[in-house]
Amino acid sequence: MGRVIQIGEEREVGVEITSADGSNFSITATYEYKDAAGNVLASGPAQVDGHKVFVLLKPTVSNRSPVVFTVQVTPLDQQGQPDPGKNAEKLIIPVPVIVP
């Protein structure tokens, strides 16, 4: 089952990123929303609020495709700077969306 949004309705679609070991990190993210044929309906930078990544989606056509977030997670050191001792991670996260 996915997130149900009506045509013309604007809704927040997103994810929250957590750290398994509790360490701090920064996030940058983009998103892409396609129709069933693979045509891009919307894309661009995603909004980031703390560890939440989201977009405001306002579909204009019926569709059953995910919003796909590409999230870059960068571990931070105790001073809030990128930690050179840890690797950044790239996450691809699909969030199912149903527009009846």
N, C-alpha and C positions, 0 to 999 in steps of 0.2 A: 504494500500500500504506500502511496505517496502523499505529498502535501496537496490538498485539493484547493484550487483557486478558480474562481469564476472569471469568464472573459470580462475585461475591463476593471476588475477588482485589483487594487494594489496591495500586495502582501509582502511581508518580510520572509525571505528564505535564506537559511544559513546553517552554520555549524559552530560549535564551540570546541576549541583545541585545548587539551590538557597535557601536562607533563607527567609521565609515569614516575619519575623520581622527584618531582616537586620543584625542579629547577626553573628559573625564570627564562623567558624567551621573548623574542619579538616576531611579528608576523607581517608579511606582505602577501597580497592575494589578488588574483584575477578570477573572472568567471566567464562561462560560455553557456548559452542556452540555445539549443537547436531544435528544429522540428523533426518529425519522423524521417524525412528525406535527407536530413543532414545539413539543411540550410540554417545558417546562423540567424537567430531571431534577435538576440541581444548578447553583448559581450563588453568586457572592459575591466577596469579595476574594481575590486570588491571593496566594500566598506569594512573597516576593522575598528572594533571598539574593545580594547583590552585583548582578550583571547577569543572574542567572538568575531566571526567572519560572516558577512551577509550582504544581500542585495535587496532592493525593493523591486519586485517583479510585478509588472502589469501586463498580463498576456492579452493579445488581441485576436488570437485564433485558438480553436480547440487543439489540444496537443497532449501527448503522454511521453514526455522526455525529461531527463534530469537536468537540473542546473549543475554544471560541473565546475567545482572550485579547484584552482591550482594554488596551493598555499606553500609559501616558503617560510619555514620555521628556523630561526637563528637563535641558538642558545646564547645567553648573556652571562657575563661574569658578575662578580659582586658589585662592581661599579656601574653596571648597566650597559657595558660595552660588549660587542660580539666576543665570545669566548674562543680564542684561537686553539684551545685544546679540545674543542668539541666540533663535530661536523654539523653543518646546517642540513636540514631535511626538506625535500620537496614532496608534498602530499597531493594526490589527485583524489578529490572527494566528490562523488556524485550524490545529489540530493533529489530523489524522485519528485516530480511535479505532475499533477493531473489537472488538465483544464478541460472539463466536460463540454 
